[in-house]
Amino acid sequence: MITVSKYTGILLLMALLSACAPAVHTDFDRAFNFGTLKSYALMPAEPSQAGPLLQGPLIDKRLNQALQNGLIANGYNKSSHPDFYVRYRLATKTEISGGSGLGYGLGYFGGNMGVGMHSGGYPQQSDKAVLTISFYDGKDQSILLWRGVTEKRISEQSTGAGYIDRLIDELVDVILSKFPPVRK
């Protein structure tokens, strides 16, 4: 009995942690053999559409370093004559949530019965960092081979350099975890 509850706890923890990871959307050239790719080179970033927190040369430097660390960890080598080129684009997306809905309830407490009603909350605005990483053919940089996109809510309370480092590392790592694509 103890073993079952121990494994149940581990499974629940894994499910919670996987639910926290940002979703990644990918697309790729299904005719291309990704097993032939061994070396990469970074292309200049696409123009950013991010807010001031995620713009500038320091962000570019952090993103370039995170990309290189991730690619090297996955067995790719930097080269002046690469098999593929890597380019990223960082943007900020603003979302507004809440503000609609109607609810009611019936309750009993201490011999009294009551009915309650409420309508919606206040709309809340939040910003999300949206990272797109694209891989292009090493012989023809206009040919897109693979693209991954993810997004994550930006915390309003944590905006220091350490937070930005962790955010960038997480976004890059989660996208690169989907490369190379697995054919089904």
Buried (B, 14 or more C-beta within 10 A) or exposed (E): EEEEEEEEEEEEEEEEEEEEEBEBEBEBBEEBEBEEBEBBBBBEBEEBEBBEBBBEEEBBEBBBBBBBBBBEEEEBEEEEEBBBBBBBBBBBBEEEEEEEEEEEEEEEEEEEEEEEEEEEEEEEEEBBBBBBBBBBBBEEEEBBBBBBBBBBEBEEEEEEEEBBEEBBBBBBBBBBEBBBBEEE
